[in-house]
Amino acid sequence: MKKDRGFWVAHVAAIEREAIAASTYAKRESVSLAALYYWQRKLRAAAEVCDVAKPAGAFVQMRVADNVGARSPAGCTLVLTSGMRLEMAAIPSPEWLAGLARATRGVC
């Protein structure tokens, strides 16, 4: 039976949380040590890619440009680091923007 990503994410997180050797954990949980090592490498590499994409400081770089095209002058477009564009009819409140920042923190 093929295990999904979530299965291995949970096991890798448990190893880190318990601070035990992967071999000890694999034996205790009856999971493949080779697969566990594979997923540790894969998840670590994915985390490093996300870390590179994150800004180094507390501020996020933003680019402000003139309204282009037929957009409403009161409209607002946010482009997230993932490349997702959020186009809104009105400029959101600072509280909403802060909530968005908290919700997307750590999301790559």
N, C-alpha and C positions, 0 to 999 in steps of 0.2 A: 504494500500500500504506500503510495507516494504522499509524503507529508507536505502541507502547504507552508508558505512563508511564515505565517503567524505562529505555527507550531515551533519553528526553529527560533524565531525572535524571542518567544517565551523562554525557551531553554537557554539561549545565550544570555538573556537578561538575568535568569536565575543563577547562572555561573558567576556573573559579575556581582550580583547582589550578595551571594553566599561567599564569594572570594575563595572558591575552591578550584582545584585543578580540573581541567576539562576531562581528563581521563577518569578521575574519581567520579565525577558527575555522570559521565556516560555509562560507567559500569553500574552505578546506583540506579539510574533511570532506564537502563536497558535500551539506550539509543546508540547509534553508530558513532564511534569516535571520529572516523573520517568525515562523515557528514557534518558533525558538530564543528570540526575544524574548518570545513568548507564554509559553513554559514557564519562562523566568527569572522573569517577573512572577508566574506562578501558584505556583511553588515558593517564592518569597520571601514571598508572602502567606500561604501555608500555614505556613511557618516562623515568621512573626510571630504567627500565631494560637497556635501551640504555645508560643512564648516568653511570651505573655501568661498562659497557663495554668500555667506553671512557677512555683514559689515563688521569691521573690527571694533567700532565704538558703539556708543549708545544711540547715535544718530543714524538715520537711513538717508542715503543720498536721494534727492528728488530733483526732477527736472521740470521746470515750469516753462510752458510754451504758450504762445498765442493760440487762441481757438482757431482751428483749421476746419474748413469745409462747412457743412450745413448744421453743425452742432449749435445747440442753444448757448447763448453767451453765459447763462448761469450754470451750465453743465460742468461736470467734473469727470475726469478720467484718471483712474489710478492704475499703474502698471506694477504688479507685484514682482518680486525677484524670480518667481517661477515662470514669469512671462504672461501670466493671466492678466487680462485687462478688465477693469471694473468701470463701466460707464454709467454715470448717474445723472439724472435730470437736474439735481441741485447739489450744492456743496454740502457734504455731511458735517454733522457737529463734531467738535473736537473730542467729545466723549465717545462717539461712535468710532472715530478714527483710532482712538486709544484702545478701544475694545477689539478692533480689527487687528491692531498690532499685537495685542496679547494673544489673540486666537491663532495668529499665524506664526508666532514665535516658535522656532525650532522646526517649522514645516519647510521642507525643501521643495 
